[in-house]
């Protein structure tokens, strides 16, 4: 399959869908699971926080609010 460039609308739709999926996944985390180990040295709480920050960063870049 050849590589192709995605349109802005395709990329935005994929980003939006991944955000909905991520929120539904996070919504399923039970209270006792937040401090369980998740990835490397990160627990579930830290992984969710880092992922949330990544979503926010992408949205800021797209919105033109890039900060150093």
PyMOL Python script that loads the backbone (N, CA, C, O; Angstrom):
from pymol import cmd

cmd.read_pdbstr("""\
ATOM      1  N   UNK A   1       0.839  -1.170   0.000  1.00  0.00           N
ATOM      2  CA  UNK A   1       0.000   0.000   0.000  1.00  0.00           C
ATOM      3  C   UNK A   1       0.889   1.239   0.000  1.00  0.00           C
ATOM      4  O   UNK A   1       1.809   1.352   0.810  1.00  0.00           O
ATOM      5  N   UNK A   2       0.617   2.142  -0.888  1.00  0.00           N
ATOM      6  CA  UNK A   2       1.409   3.360  -1.008  1.00  0.00           C
ATOM      7  C   UNK A   2       1.070   4.337   0.112  1.00  0.00           C
ATOM      8  O   UNK A   2      -0.068   4.421   0.573  1.00  0.00           O
ATOM      9  N   UNK A   3       2.097   5.072   0.535  1.00  0.00           N
ATOM     10  CA  UNK A   3       1.858   6.127   1.527  1.00  0.00           C
ATOM     11  C   UNK A   3       1.029   7.231   0.886  1.00  0.00           C
ATOM     12  O   UNK A   3       1.139   7.484  -0.314  1.00  0.00           O
ATOM     13  N   UNK A   4       0.209   7.879   1.681  1.00  0.00           N
ATOM     14  CA  UNK A   4      -0.554   9.003   1.158  1.00  0.00           C
ATOM     15  C   UNK A   4      -0.654  10.076   2.215  1.00  0.00           C
ATOM     16  O   UNK A   4      -0.466   9.813   3.403  1.00  0.00           O
ATOM     17  N   UNK A   5      -0.945  11.257   1.792  1.00  0.00           N
ATOM     18  CA  UNK A   5      -1.135  12.371   2.703  1.00  0.00           C
ATOM     19  C   UNK A   5      -2.614  12.478   3.027  1.00  0.00           C
ATOM     20  O   UNK A   5      -3.464  12.426   2.138  1.00  0.00           O
ATOM     21  N   UNK A   6      -2.904  12.626   4.292  1.00  0.00           N
ATOM     22  CA  UNK A   6      -4.292  12.755   4.730  1.00  0.00           C
ATOM     23  C   UNK A   6      -4.705  14.217   4.674  1.00  0.00           C
ATOM     24  O   UNK A   6      -3.891  15.114   4.895  1.00  0.00           O
ATOM     25  N   UNK A   7      -5.956  14.442   4.380  1.00  0.00           N
ATOM     26  CA  UNK A   7      -6.472  15.808   4.378  1.00  0.00           C
ATOM     27  C   UNK A   7      -6.634  16.276   5.825  1.00  0.00           C
ATOM     28  O   UNK A   7      -6.635  15.476   6.761  1.00  0.00           O
ATOM     29  N   UNK A   8      -6.770  17.582   5.978  1.00  0.00           N
ATOM     30  CA  UNK A   8      -7.008  18.141   7.308  1.00  0.00           C
ATOM     31  C   UNK A   8      -8.270  17.527   7.922  1.00  0.00           C
ATOM     32  O   UNK A   8      -8.275  17.149   9.093  1.00  0.00           O
ATOM     33  N   UNK A   9      -9.330  17.431   7.129  1.00  0.00           N
ATOM     34  CA  UNK A   9     -10.594  16.887   7.639  1.00  0.00           C
ATOM     35  C   UNK A   9     -10.455  15.430   8.073  1.00  0.00           C
ATOM     36  O   UNK A   9     -11.029  15.029   9.085  1.00  0.00           O
ATOM     37  N   UNK A  10      -9.695  14.631   7.313  1.00  0.00           N
ATOM     38  CA  UNK A  10      -9.476  13.230   7.694  1.00  0.00           C
ATOM     39  C   UNK A  10      -8.686  13.146   8.995  1.00  0.00           C
ATOM     40  O   UNK A  10      -9.017  12.356   9.879  1.00  0.00           O
ATOM     41  N   UNK A  11      -7.646  13.961   9.106  1.00  0.00           N
ATOM     42  CA  UNK A  11      -6.827  13.954  10.319  1.00  0.00           C
ATOM     43  C   UNK A  11      -7.629  14.438  11.523  1.00  0.00           C
ATOM     44  O   UNK A  11      -7.530  13.870  12.611  1.00  0.00           O
ATOM     45  N   UNK A  12      -8.422  15.490  11.327  1.00  0.00           N
ATOM     46  CA  UNK A  12      -9.243  16.018  12.421  1.00  0.00           C
ATOM     47  C   UNK A  12     -10.261  14.985  12.886  1.00  0.00           C
ATOM     48  O   UNK A  12     -10.486  14.831  14.086  1.00  0.00           O
ATOM     49  N   UNK A  13     -10.875  14.277  11.942  1.00  0.00           N
ATOM     50  CA  UNK A  13     -11.854  13.245  12.299  1.00  0.00           C
ATOM     51  C   UNK A  13     -11.190  12.114  13.070  1.00  0.00           C
ATOM     52  O   UNK A  13     -11.757  11.610  14.039  1.00  0.00           O
ATOM     53  N   UNK A  14     -10.001  11.712  12.653  1.00  0.00           N
ATOM     54  CA  UNK A  14      -9.281  10.639  13.347  1.00  0.00           C
ATOM     55  C   UNK A  14      -8.887  11.079  14.758  1.00  0.00           C
ATOM     56  O   UNK A  14      -8.994  10.304  15.708  1.00  0.00           O
ATOM     57  N   UNK A  15      -8.431  12.323  14.887  1.00  0.00           N
ATOM     58  CA  UNK A  15      -8.053  12.855  16.201  1.00  0.00           C
ATOM     59  C   UNK A  15      -9.263  12.919  17.114  1.00  0.00           C
ATOM     60  O   UNK A  15      -9.185  12.542  18.283  1.00  0.00           O
ATOM     61  N   UNK A  16     -10.376  13.393  16.585  1.00  0.00           N
ATOM     62  CA  UNK A  16     -11.613  13.484  17.365  1.00  0.00           C
ATOM     63  C   UNK A  16     -12.063  12.093  17.820  1.00  0.00           C
ATOM     64  O   UNK A  16     -12.428  11.908  18.981  1.00  0.00           O
ATOM     65  N   UNK A  17     -12.038  11.130  16.920  1.00  0.00           N
ATOM     66  CA  UNK A  17     -12.454   9.761  17.253  1.00  0.00           C
ATOM     67  C   UNK A  17     -11.523   9.143  18.297  1.00  0.00           C
ATOM     68  O   UNK A  17     -11.979   8.452  19.209  1.00  0.00           O
ATOM     69  N   UNK A  18     -10.233   9.390  18.164  1.00  0.00           N
ATOM     70  CA  UNK A  18      -9.305   8.842  19.158  1.00  0.00           C
ATOM     71  C   UNK A  18      -9.537   9.480  20.529  1.00  0.00           C
ATOM     72  O   UNK A  18      -9.394   8.818  21.557  1.00  0.00           O
ATOM     73  N   UNK A  19      -9.895  10.767  20.542  1.00  0.00           N
ATOM     74  CA  UNK A  19     -10.225  11.433  21.806  1.00  0.00           C
ATOM     75  C   UNK A  19     -11.455  10.842  22.459  1.00  0.00           C
ATOM     76  O   UNK A  19     -11.485  10.655  23.675  1.00  0.00           O
ATOM     77  N   UNK A  20     -12.475  10.544  21.659  1.00  0.00           N
ATOM     78  CA  UNK A  20     -13.689   9.919  22.202  1.00  0.00           C
ATOM     79  C   UNK A  20     -13.369   8.534  22.763  1.00  0.00           C
ATOM     80  O   UNK A  20     -13.837   8.165  23.840  1.00  0.00           O
ATOM     81  N   UNK A  21     -12.569   7.777  22.020  1.00  0.00           N
ATOM     82  CA  UNK A  21     -12.188   6.439  22.482  1.00  0.00           C
ATOM     83  C   UNK A  21     -11.408   6.534  23.784  1.00  0.00           C
ATOM     84  O   UNK A  21     -11.674   5.783  24.722  1.00  0.00           O
ATOM     85  N   UNK A  22     -10.441   7.458  23.851  1.00  0.00           N
ATOM     86  CA  UNK A  22      -9.613   7.605  25.045  1.00  0.00           C
ATOM     87  C   UNK A  22     -10.464   7.994  26.255  1.00  0.00           C
ATOM     88  O   UNK A  22     -10.280   7.452  27.345  1.00  0.00           O
ATOM     89  N   UNK A  23     -11.394   8.933  26.064  1.00  0.00           N
ATOM     90  CA  UNK A  23     -12.266   9.326  27.183  1.00  0.00           C
ATOM     91  C   UNK A  23     -13.116   8.163  27.669  1.00  0.00           C
ATOM     92  O   UNK A  23     -13.327   8.016  28.873  1.00  0.00           O
ATOM     93  N   UNK A  24     -13.608   7.331  26.753  1.00  0.00           N
ATOM     94  CA  UNK A  24     -14.417   6.186  27.186  1.00  0.00           C
ATOM     95  C   UNK A  24     -13.550   5.176  27.923  1.00  0.00           C
ATOM     96  O   UNK A  24     -14.004   4.541  28.874  1.00  0.00           O
ATOM     97  N   UNK A  25     -12.308   5.027  27.491  1.00  0.00           N
ATOM     98  CA  UNK A  25     -11.384   4.119  28.172  1.00  0.00           C
ATOM     99  C   UNK A  25     -11.082   4.617  29.587  1.00  0.00           C
ATOM    100  O   UNK A  25     -11.131   3.847  30.547  1.00  0.00           O
ATOM    101  N   UNK A  26     -10.772   5.894  29.706  1.00  0.00           N
ATOM    102  CA  UNK A  26     -10.470   6.482  31.015  1.00  0.00           C
ATOM    103  C   UNK A  26     -11.695   6.423  31.921  1.00  0.00           C
ATOM    104  O   UNK A  26     -11.570   6.206  33.126  1.00  0.00           O
ATOM    105  N   UNK A  27     -12.865   6.614  31.348  1.00  0.00           N
ATOM    106  CA  UNK A  27     -14.098   6.547  32.128  1.00  0.00           C
ATOM    107  C   UNK A  27     -14.351   5.178  32.732  1.00  0.00           C
ATOM    108  O   UNK A  27     -15.117   5.050  33.687  1.00  0.00           O
ATOM    109  N   UNK A  28     -13.712   4.156  32.184  1.00  0.00           N
ATOM    110  CA  UNK A  28     -13.879   2.801  32.708  1.00  0.00           C
ATOM    111  C   UNK A  28     -12.889   2.432  33.800  1.00  0.00           C
ATOM    112  O   UNK A  28     -12.948   1.327  34.340  1.00  0.00           O
ATOM    113  N   UNK A  29     -11.983   3.337  34.130  1.00  0.00           N
ATOM    114  CA  UNK A  29     -10.998   3.053  35.176  1.00  0.00           C
ATOM    115  C   UNK A  29     -11.696   3.128  36.529  1.00  0.00           C
ATOM    116  O   UNK A  29     -12.340   4.124  36.857  1.00  0.00           O
ATOM    117  N   UNK A  30     -11.560   2.080  37.293  1.00  0.00           N
ATOM    118  CA  UNK A  30     -12.182   2.038  38.624  1.00  0.00           C
ATOM    119  C   UNK A  30     -11.263   2.692  39.648  1.00  0.00           C
ATOM    120  O   UNK A  30     -10.049   2.759  39.454  1.00  0.00           O
ATOM    121  N   UNK A  31     -11.848   3.169  40.731  1.00  0.00           N
ATOM    122  CA  UNK A  31     -11.090   3.906  41.754  1.00  0.00           C
ATOM    123  C   UNK A  31      -9.836   3.173  42.216  1.00  0.00           C
ATOM    124  O   UNK A  31      -8.791   3.797  42.404  1.00  0.00           O
ATOM    125  N   UNK A  32      -9.923   1.893  42.397  1.00  0.00           N
ATOM    126  CA  UNK A  32      -8.781   1.137  42.931  1.00  0.00           C
ATOM    127  C   UNK A  32      -7.678   0.911  41.892  1.00  0.00           C
ATOM    128  O   UNK A  32      -6.610   0.404  42.235  1.00  0.00           O
ATOM    129  N   UNK A  33      -7.918   1.277  40.636  1.00  0.00           N
ATOM    130  CA  UNK A  33      -6.944   1.025  39.571  1.00  0.00           C
ATOM    131  C   UNK A  33      -5.997   2.201  39.302  1.00  0.00           C
ATOM    132  O   UNK A  33      -4.982   2.021  38.630  1.00  0.00           O
ATOM    133  N   UNK A  34      -6.300   3.371  39.800  1.00  0.00           N
ATOM    134  CA  UNK A  34      -5.520   4.560  39.463  1.00  0.00           C
ATOM    135  C   UNK A  34      -4.050   4.459  39.836  1.00  0.00           C
ATOM    136  O   UNK A  34      -3.205   5.008  39.130  1.00  0.00           O
ATOM    137  N   UNK A  35      -3.726   3.785  40.905  1.00  0.00           N
ATOM    138  CA  UNK A  35      -2.332   3.711  41.345  1.00  0.00           C
ATOM    139  C   UNK A  35      -1.624   2.436  40.910  1.00  0.00           C
ATOM    140  O   UNK A  35      -0.493   2.190  41.329  1.00  0.00           O
ATOM    141  N   UNK A  36      -2.269   1.618  40.077  1.00  0.00           N
ATOM    142  CA  UNK A  36      -1.629   0.415  39.542  1.00  0.00           C
ATOM    143  C   UNK A  36      -0.591   0.802  38.499  1.00  0.00           C
ATOM    144  O   UNK A  36      -0.725   1.830  37.835  1.00  0.00           O
ATOM    145  N   UNK A  37       0.439  -0.017  38.356  1.00  0.00           N
ATOM    146  CA  UNK A  37       1.460   0.231  37.347  1.00  0.00           C
ATOM    147  C   UNK A  37       0.838   0.071  35.960  1.00  0.00           C
ATOM    148  O   UNK A  37       0.008  -0.811  35.740  1.00  0.00           O
ATOM    149  N   UNK A  38       1.249   0.933  35.030  1.00  0.00           N
ATOM    150  CA  UNK A  38       0.621   0.927  33.709  1.00  0.00           C
ATOM    151  C   UNK A  38       1.645   0.751  32.585  1.00  0.00           C
ATOM    152  O   UNK A  38       1.496  -0.141  31.750  1.00  0.00           O
ATOM    153  N   UNK A  39       2.677   1.587  32.558  1.00  0.00           N
ATOM    154  CA  UNK A  39       3.630   1.569  31.453  1.00  0.00           C
ATOM    155  C   UNK A  39       4.985   2.016  31.982  1.00  0.00           C
ATOM    156  O   UNK A  39       5.142   3.153  32.426  1.00  0.00           O
ATOM    157  N   UNK A  40       5.959   1.120  31.933  1.00  0.00           N
ATOM    158  CA  UNK A  40       7.272   1.470  32.464  1.00  0.00           C
ATOM    159  C   UNK A  40       7.158   1.838  33.923  1.00  0.00           C
ATOM    160  O   UNK A  40       6.692   1.043  34.739  1.00  0.00           O
ATOM    161  N   UNK A  41       7.583   3.042  34.251  1.00  0.00           N
ATOM    162  CA  UNK A  41       7.527   3.512  35.640  1.00  0.00           C
ATOM    163  C   UNK A  41       6.245   4.273  35.949  1.00  0.00           C
ATOM    164  O   UNK A  41       6.039   4.684  37.091  1.00  0.00           O
ATOM    165  N   UNK A  42       5.385   4.469  34.963  1.00  0.00           N
ATOM    166  CA  UNK A  42       4.160   5.238  35.154  1.00  0.00           C
ATOM    167  C   UNK A  42       3.035   4.372  35.675  1.00  0.00           C
ATOM    168  O   UNK A  42       2.855   3.234  35.242  1.00  0.00           O
ATOM    169  N   UNK A  43       2.273   4.929  36.622  1.00  0.00           N
ATOM    170  CA  UNK A  43       1.051   4.245  37.045  1.00  0.00           C
ATOM    171  C   UNK A  43      -0.097   4.740  36.158  1.00  0.00           C
ATOM    172  O   UNK A  43       0.108   5.596  35.298  1.00  0.00           O
ATOM    173  N   UNK A  44      -1.275   4.215  36.362  1.00  0.00           N
ATOM    174  CA  UNK A  44      -2.419   4.551  35.513  1.00  0.00           C
ATOM    175  C   UNK A  44      -2.693   6.055  35.569  1.00  0.00           C
ATOM    176  O   UNK A  44      -2.927   6.677  34.533  1.00  0.00           O
ATOM    177  N   UNK A  45      -2.667   6.633  36.744  1.00  0.00           N
ATOM    178  CA  UNK A  45      -2.944   8.072  36.913  1.00  0.00           C
ATOM    179  C   UNK A  45      -1.961   8.917  36.099  1.00  0.00           C
ATOM    180  O   UNK A  45      -2.364   9.853  35.409  1.00  0.00           O
ATOM    181  N   UNK A  46      -0.675   8.585  36.183  1.00  0.00           N
ATOM    182  CA  UNK A  46       0.346   9.344  35.464  1.00  0.00           C
ATOM    183  C   UNK A  46       0.212   9.161  33.947  1.00  0.00           C
ATOM    184  O   UNK A  46       0.382  10.111  33.182  1.00  0.00           O
ATOM    185  N   UNK A  47      -0.091   7.945  33.527  1.00  0.00           N
ATOM    186  CA  UNK A  47      -0.260   7.682  32.102  1.00  0.00           C
ATOM    187  C   UNK A  47      -1.453   8.460  31.538  1.00  0.00           C
ATOM    188  O   UNK A  47      -1.374   9.015  30.442  1.00  0.00           O
ATOM    189  N   UNK A  48      -2.538   8.497  32.280  1.00  0.00           N
ATOM    190  CA  UNK A  48      -3.715   9.262  31.846  1.00  0.00           C
ATOM    191  C   UNK A  48      -3.366  10.753  31.779  1.00  0.00           C
ATOM    192  O   UNK A  48      -3.762  11.442  30.838  1.00  0.00           O
ATOM    193  N   UNK A  49      -2.639  11.240  32.758  1.00  0.00           N
ATOM    194  CA  UNK A  49      -2.253  12.655  32.766  1.00  0.00           C
ATOM    195  C   UNK A  49      -1.355  12.988  31.579  1.00  0.00           C
ATOM    196  O   UNK A  49      -1.558  14.008  30.922  1.00  0.00           O
ATOM    197  N   UNK A  50      -0.378  12.153  31.300  1.00  0.00           N
ATOM    198  CA  UNK A  50       0.524  12.399  30.174  1.00  0.00           C
ATOM    199  C   UNK A  50      -0.226  12.328  28.841  1.00  0.00           C
ATOM    200  O   UNK A  50       0.032  13.123  27.937  1.00  0.00           O
ATOM    201  N   UNK A  51      -1.140  11.387  28.724  1.00  0.00           N
ATOM    202  CA  UNK A  51      -1.919  11.265  27.494  1.00  0.00           C
ATOM    203  C   UNK A  51      -2.828  12.473  27.319  1.00  0.00           C
ATOM    204  O   UNK A  51      -2.966  12.993  26.212  1.00  0.00           O
ATOM    205  N   UNK A  52      -3.446  12.919  28.403  1.00  0.00           N
ATOM    206  CA  UNK A  52      -4.286  14.109  28.336  1.00  0.00           C
ATOM    207  C   UNK A  52      -3.485  15.327  27.905  1.00  0.00           C
ATOM    208  O   UNK A  52      -3.961  16.146  27.118  1.00  0.00           O
ATOM    209  N   UNK A  53      -2.280  15.444  28.417  1.00  0.00           N
ATOM    210  CA  UNK A  53      -1.412  16.563  28.037  1.00  0.00           C
ATOM    211  C   UNK A  53      -1.044  16.470  26.559  1.00  0.00           C
ATOM    212  O   UNK A  53      -0.969  17.492  25.877  1.00  0.00           O
ATOM    213  N   UNK A  54      -0.815  15.261  26.058  1.00  0.00           N
ATOM    214  CA  UNK A  54      -0.491  15.081  24.642  1.00  0.00           C
ATOM    215  C   UNK A  54      -1.661  15.524  23.758  1.00  0.00           C
ATOM    216  O   UNK A  54      -1.452  16.191  22.745  1.00  0.00           O
ATOM    217  N   UNK A  55      -2.877  15.158  24.132  1.00  0.00           N
ATOM    218  CA  UNK A  55      -4.055  15.598  23.375  1.00  0.00           C
ATOM    219  C   UNK A  55      -4.150  17.125  23.384  1.00  0.00           C
ATOM    220  O   UNK A  55      -4.431  17.739  22.355  1.00  0.00           O
ATOM    221  N   UNK A  56      -3.917  17.727  24.536  1.00  0.00           N
ATOM    222  CA  UNK A  56      -3.995  19.183  24.654  1.00  0.00           C
ATOM    223  C   UNK A  56      -2.928  19.858  23.799  1.00  0.00           C
ATOM    224  O   UNK A  56      -3.201  20.870  23.155  1.00  0.00           O
ATOM    225  N   UNK A  57      -1.721  19.310  23.788  1.00  0.00           N
ATOM    226  CA  UNK A  57      -0.631  19.873  23.005  1.00  0.00           C
ATOM    227  C   UNK A  57      -0.960  19.849  21.517  1.00  0.00           C
ATOM    228  O   UNK A  57      -0.752  20.845  20.825  1.00  0.00           O
ATOM    229  N   UNK A  58      -1.471  18.725  21.015  1.00  0.00           N
ATOM    230  CA  UNK A  58      -1.838  18.632  19.602  1.00  0.00           C
ATOM    231  C   UNK A  58      -2.917  19.663  19.280  1.00  0.00           C
ATOM    232  O   UNK A  58      -2.833  20.353  18.264  1.00  0.00           O
ATOM    233  N   UNK A  59      -3.914  19.769  20.127  1.00  0.00           N
ATOM    234  CA  UNK A  59      -4.997  20.731  19.887  1.00  0.00           C
ATOM    235  C   UNK A  59      -4.456  22.164  19.878  1.00  0.00           C
ATOM    236  O   UNK A  59      -4.901  22.981  19.072  1.00  0.00           O
ATOM    237  N   UNK A  60      -3.510  22.479  20.758  1.00  0.00           N
ATOM    238  CA  UNK A  60      -2.920  23.817  20.790  1.00  0.00           C
ATOM    239  C   UNK A  60      -2.116  24.082  19.520  1.00  0.00           C
ATOM    240  O   UNK A  60      -2.183  25.181  18.970  1.00  0.00           O
ATOM    241  N   UNK A  61      -1.369  23.109  19.053  1.00  0.00           N
ATOM    242  CA  UNK A  61      -0.583  23.283  17.828  1.00  0.00           C
ATOM    243  C   UNK A  61      -1.502  23.536  16.638  1.00  0.00           C
ATOM    244  O   UNK A  61      -1.232  24.412  15.816  1.00  0.00           O
ATOM    245  N   UNK A  62      -2.573  22.779  16.547  1.00  0.00           N
ATOM    246  CA  UNK A  62      -3.521  22.952  15.433  1.00  0.00           C
ATOM    247  C   UNK A  62      -4.192  24.316  15.518  1.00  0.00           C
ATOM    248  O   UNK A  62      -4.447  24.958  14.499  1.00  0.00           O
ATOM    249  N   UNK A  63      -4.474  24.753  16.740  1.00  0.00           N
ATOM    250  CA  UNK A  63      -5.123  26.044  16.934  1.00  0.00           C
ATOM    251  C   UNK A  63      -4.183  27.232  16.794  1.00  0.00           C
ATOM    252  O   UNK A  63      -4.611  28.382  16.894  1.00  0.00           O
ATOM    253  N   UNK A  64      -2.896  26.958  16.561  1.00  0.00           N
ATOM    254  CA  UNK A  64      -1.932  28.033  16.374  1.00  0.00           C
ATOM    255  C   UNK A  64      -1.431  28.640  17.656  1.00  0.00           C
ATOM    256  O   UNK A  64      -0.823  29.710  17.632  1.00  0.00           O
ATOM    257  N   UNK A  65      -1.671  27.984  18.785  1.00  0.00           N
ATOM    258  CA  UNK A  65      -1.232  28.524  20.067  1.00  0.00           C
ATOM    259  C   UNK A  65       0.039  27.845  20.554  1.00  0.00           C
ATOM    260  O   UNK A  65       0.171  27.533  21.738  1.00  0.00           O
ATOM    261  N   UNK A  66       0.976  27.618  19.636  1.00  0.00           N
ATOM    262  CA  UNK A  66       2.223  26.927  19.974  1.00  0.00           C
ATOM    263  C   UNK A  66       3.038  27.783  20.924  1.00  0.00           C
ATOM    264  O   UNK A  66       3.225  28.980  20.707  1.00  0.00           O
ATOM    265  N   UNK A  67       3.518  27.146  21.983  1.00  0.00           N
ATOM    266  CA  UNK A  67       4.330  27.833  22.978  1.00  0.00           C
ATOM    267  C   UNK A  67       5.658  27.097  23.103  1.00  0.00           C
ATOM    268  O   UNK A  67       5.729  25.884  22.907  1.00  0.00           O
ATOM    269  N   UNK A  68       6.707  27.844  23.430  1.00  0.00           N
ATOM    270  CA  UNK A  68       8.004  27.187  23.660  1.00  0.00           C
ATOM    271  C   UNK A  68       7.974  26.419  24.961  1.00  0.00           C
ATOM    272  O   UNK A  68       8.969  25.797  25.334  1.00  0.00           O
TER     273      UNK A  68
END
""", "prot")
cmd.dss("prot")
cmd.show_as("cartoon", "prot")
cmd.util.cbc("prot")
cmd.orient("prot")
